Amino acid sequence: MWLSVMDKYLQLRRQGINMEAVKYEDLVRNPEGTMRLLLNNLGFSNTDVQKALLAFTKDSQAGSVLSRENLQDIIIPSTSMDEAQHLLDRHDEIRDGTYTLPGTIES
């Protein structure tokens, strides 16, 4: 699913739709700085940063198998990792999970 979303982003950029991406890791490591950069790039005021960060205080998937709590306990089998790598090996551009999309905001 991750590769599919990444691929769609690349397709849309090639069609001239300029979008910006944000790395989840940056949001976790530096939520305020990353959100400030994102909102500035989108033309919003810096006063909106704290409002935007409120979205991360609640787990939107709470109570489901995709909740933050449940995802902490997931162990990905090596066969799944092998299948994922096989798909990445066949992709024209994205070769591993460290790929950075064009237009990614760096914080």
N, C-alpha and C positions, 0 to 999 in steps of 0.2 A: 504494500500500500504506500509506504514511504517513497519508493522509487517512482511509482505512478504519479504521485503528487509533484515530486521534483521534476519529472519529465513534462508534465502538463505546464508547469511554470516556465520551463525552457521553451516549449512550443509557443506559448502566449507571448513571450519576449521576442521570439523570432518573427511573430506576426505584427510586432510594433507596439504591443501593449506593455508599457513600462510600469513595472512593479518593483517594489522593494521587499527584500526578505530580511528576516531577523533570525539569528541563531537562537534556539531554545537555550543553549548553554550560556549565551551572553545574557539572556533574560534572567537566568538563575544566578549567574555570577555577579552581575551588576544591573539589577532590575531598574533602578532609578536612572542611571546613566543611559542605558539602552533605550528605555522608554522616552527619555528626553530627546535623544537623537531621532527616534522614529517619529515622534510627534512634531519635532521641528521640521523634518523632511516632508511631513504631510501638511504643514502650514498651521498647526495648532499652537496655542500658547503654552508656555512652560507651566502656567498655572494649572493645566489639565493633567500634569504628570501624576500627581497623587490620586486623582480620580481614576485614571487609567490603571494604576497599580492595584486599586481595589479589586479589579477583576481576578487577580491572582490569589486573593485571600480565601476564596471559596472554591472547593473542588467541584467543578461542574459535573463530574462523573460520580460523585459521592453515592454510595449505595449500589453501584454497578460493578461488574467485573473489571471495568476500566478505571476504577477509582485509584487515586494516588496510593492509597494504602494497599490495595490488591496488587498493583503493578510492582511494588517493591519486592514482592515475594516470587515473581515470575523468573523461572530459569529457562533460557532458550536452549533447546536441544541442539547438539552439534549438527544434526541432519538439517535442521531449519537454517542454521548458519551457512551450511554448504549450499543449500538451495538459493539462499539470498545472494551468496557470492557468485553462483552460476548466472543469476539474472544480471548482476552488476557487470560480470565479464562480457555479457552480450550487449550492454548498452553502449551507444556511440560516444558518450561523453562522461557519464557518471561511473566511476570505477570503484569507489569505496565510500564508506560512511562519513568520511572527512571532507567530501566534496563541498565547495562553497559556491552557491548560486551567484550568477552575475547580478549585480544590484543589491547584494547583501550589505546591510548597514553594519559597519565595523565599530564596535564600542571599545 
